[in-house]
Amino acid sequence: MIISQEKAFLKAQAQLQAICCFVERAATDGQRIDQVERELFSRLLAVGLTLIEAFVAAQGDGDAGAKLEFDNHLLHRLKDSHTRRYLSIFGELFVKRLYSDNYFSGLTTIRIPG
């Protein structure tokens, strides 16, 4: 799912607030530390994914015209944009592709290893 940077930041803030509430509740309920740690890890991965989505959203749509020069290479815009799956350490993400292999949205600021 592709979302705006502002929406991603708001989502991350809500996720972090929920994590704080969880920790308070877990302490009050006397949960075991290993249970709390497992839940925290899962929730923090979700926050990381949301923030990576914010990073991608900040790059814009990446359309720099029919041709783009980058690293002494002339890239041609694809006829139709495509999305490419990127599996980050936080989870699965889809990035819009406008130019040839390994060059994605945000002009050339997002370079996904391929």
C-alpha angles and dihedrals in degrees: 000000000000115000136171120268092242092052090048092052091049090049091049091050090052091048092051091048089051090051091053091050090049092053092049091049093046091052092048092047093047096237118180115262094238090056091049091047093052092050093045091051092053093047094046091053088055091052090049091053091049091052092049087053088053090052092052092046090053090060092069126218093310097225107150096162135270094316133030128187115212130161090353090304125117109222123196122214112246117247090242128017117248133195121233126202115239119188108206125184085261098052144279121334133176120218126194113241119207103158137042124299120324095006114105144165120328096054100273101329095102111062113174116200110244 
